Amino acid sequence: MIPKATKSVRGSGNIYRDFDVPDADVRQLKAILAAEIIKTLDKKGLTVRKAQSLTGIDAGDFSRVRNADFRRISVERLMAMINGLGSRVVVAVTLRRAETRHAAAVA
């Protein structure tokens, strides 16, 4: 059997956008913030209950973050979780012209 040739495609850096998921930028931001929360919980050896007692934020929210279930958690809530764990979020905004699928395919 002869293997088929594969084609590499460079992604945008946002997998949600690459797969045309609605609200791709918000989902990407939530994923980045959640990764930082999980990293902090692991680094400090915190359970979701300990994180709740430190931050006053419900342990269920920390569990949802650990399970990558962001549907009911806002960006503001994720930022509050990070702040409660002793870190600060710095936001830098870069605006780019939006590309349509057609424009990207032609270029």
C-alpha positions, 0 to 999 in steps of 0.5 A: 500500500502506497501512503498518500501524500499529506499536506501541511497547513499552518494554523492561525494560532487559534484552533477554534478559528481554524475550525470555524467555531463561533466566538473563536476569540473568546473561547481561545481567551478562556482556554488561555486563562484556564491553562494559567489557573490549572498551572497555578493550582498544580504548582501550589498543590491546591485542590478545588476546595482549597482554592475555594477557601483561598479565593471565595470562588465556588469549588465547582467553578474550579472543577469546571476549569479543570474539566475544560467546561467553560460554557457557564464561566465568563472571562471576568470570572476566570480573571477573578479566579487568577486574581484570587490565586495571587496573580494578575492578568495583564491584557494587551490588545492587538487589532488585525484586519479580519480575513475571510476564508475566501481571502485567506484561500486566495492569498 
